Protein backbone atom coordinates (compact mmCIF):
# COMPACT_ATOMS: atom_id res chain seq x y z
CA UNK A 1 0.00 0.00 0.00
CA UNK A 2 1.18 3.50 -0.78
CA UNK A 3 1.70 6.01 1.94
CA UNK A 4 -0.47 9.13 2.01
CA UNK A 5 2.59 11.40 1.85
CA UNK A 6 4.12 10.04 -1.37
CA UNK A 7 6.43 12.34 -3.31
CA UNK A 8 4.70 11.75 -6.66
CA UNK A 9 1.07 12.87 -7.03
CA UNK A 10 -1.48 11.99 -9.69
CA UNK A 11 -2.86 15.26 -11.09
CA UNK A 12 -5.52 16.16 -13.67
CA UNK A 13 -4.88 18.62 -16.50
CA UNK A 14 -7.91 20.42 -18.01
CA UNK A 15 -8.12 22.43 -21.25
CA UNK A 16 -8.42 26.18 -20.58
CA UNK A 17 -10.10 27.02 -23.90
CA UNK A 18 -12.87 24.41 -23.55
CA UNK A 19 -13.76 25.84 -20.16
CA UNK A 20 -14.06 29.45 -21.37
CA UNK A 21 -15.35 29.07 -24.96
CA UNK A 22 -19.15 28.45 -25.12
CA UNK A 23 -19.34 28.03 -28.96
CA UNK A 24 -16.85 25.23 -29.51
CA UNK A 25 -16.87 22.24 -31.83
CA UNK A 26 -18.39 19.70 -29.40
CA UNK A 27 -19.66 19.49 -25.84
CA UNK A 28 -17.19 18.41 -23.17
CA UNK A 29 -13.84 19.31 -21.68
CA UNK A 30 -10.51 17.68 -22.52
CA UNK A 31 -8.76 16.18 -19.48
CA UNK A 32 -5.46 14.34 -19.09
CA UNK A 33 -3.96 12.65 -16.03
CA UNK A 34 -0.26 12.67 -15.23
CA UNK A 35 2.06 12.62 -12.24
CA UNK A 36 4.25 15.33 -10.78
CA UNK A 37 6.89 15.47 -8.08
CA UNK A 38 5.52 17.29 -5.04
CA UNK A 39 8.96 18.47 -3.86
CA UNK A 40 10.33 19.79 -7.17
CA UNK A 41 7.14 21.27 -8.65
CA UNK A 42 5.07 22.97 -5.98
CA UNK A 43 3.22 25.36 -8.30
CA UNK A 44 0.31 24.38 -10.53
CA UNK A 45 1.42 22.65 -13.72
CA UNK A 46 0.66 24.03 -17.22
CA UNK A 47 1.38 21.99 -20.36
CA UNK A 48 0.47 22.32 -24.03
CA UNK A 49 -1.52 19.20 -24.97
CA UNK A 50 -3.81 18.27 -27.87
CA UNK A 51 -7.49 18.94 -27.20
CA UNK A 52 -9.80 16.77 -29.33
CA UNK A 53 -12.74 19.09 -28.61
CA UNK A 54 -10.92 22.22 -29.88
CA UNK A 55 -9.04 20.15 -32.49
CA UNK A 56 -5.73 21.92 -31.74
CA UNK A 57 -2.93 22.15 -29.18
CA UNK A 58 -3.98 24.28 -26.19
CA UNK A 59 -2.74 25.05 -22.68
CA UNK A 60 -3.93 22.52 -20.11
CA UNK A 61 -3.78 23.61 -16.46
CA UNK A 62 -3.74 21.51 -13.33
CA UNK A 63 -7.08 21.33 -11.53
CA UNK A 64 -7.87 20.22 -7.99
C-alpha positions as CSV (number, residue, x, y, z in Angstrom):
1,X,0.0,0.0,0.0
2,X,1.2,3.5,-0.8
3,X,1.7,6.0,1.9
4,X,-0.5,9.1,2.0
5,X,2.6,11.4,1.9
6,X,4.1,10.0,-1.4
7,X,6.4,12.3,-3.3
8,X,4.7,11.7,-6.7
9,X,1.1,12.9,-7.0
10,X,-1.5,12.0,-9.7
11,X,-2.9,15.3,-11.1
12,X,-5.5,16.2,-13.7
13,X,-4.9,18.6,-16.5
14,X,-7.9,20.4,-18.0
15,X,-8.1,22.4,-21.3
16,X,-8.4,26.2,-20.6
17,X,-10.1,27.0,-23.9
18,X,-12.9,24.4,-23.6
19,X,-13.8,25.8,-20.2
20,X,-14.1,29.5,-21.4
21,X,-15.4,29.1,-25.0
22,X,-19.1,28.4,-25.1
23,X,-19.3,28.0,-29.0
24,X,-16.8,25.2,-29.5
25,X,-16.9,22.2,-31.8
26,X,-18.4,19.7,-29.4
27,X,-19.7,19.5,-25.8
28,X,-17.2,18.4,-23.2
29,X,-13.8,19.3,-21.7
30,X,-10.5,17.7,-22.5
31,X,-8.8,16.2,-19.5
32,X,-5.5,14.3,-19.1
33,X,-4.0,12.7,-16.0
34,X,-0.3,12.7,-15.2
35,X,2.1,12.6,-12.2
36,X,4.3,15.3,-10.8
37,X,6.9,15.5,-8.1
38,X,5.5,17.3,-5.0
39,X,9.0,18.5,-3.9
40,X,10.3,19.8,-7.2
41,X,7.1,21.3,-8.6
42,X,5.1,23.0,-6.0
43,X,3.2,25.4,-8.3
44,X,0.3,24.4,-10.5
45,X,1.4,22.6,-13.7
46,X,0.7,24.0,-17.2
47,X,1.4,22.0,-20.4
48,X,0.5,22.3,-24.0
49,X,-1.5,19.2,-25.0
50,X,-3.8,18.3,-27.9
51,X,-7.5,18.9,-27.2
52,X,-9.8,16.8,-29.3
53,X,-12.7,19.1,-28.6
54,X,-10.9,22.2,-29.9
55,X,-9.0,20.1,-32.5
56,X,-5.7,21.9,-31.7
57,X,-2.9,22.1,-29.2
58,X,-4.0,24.3,-26.2
59,X,-2.7,25.0,-22.7
60,X,-3.9,22.5,-20.1
61,X,-3.8,23.6,-16.5
62,X,-3.7,21.5,-13.3
63,X,-7.1,21.3,-11.5
64,X,-7.9,20.2,-8.0
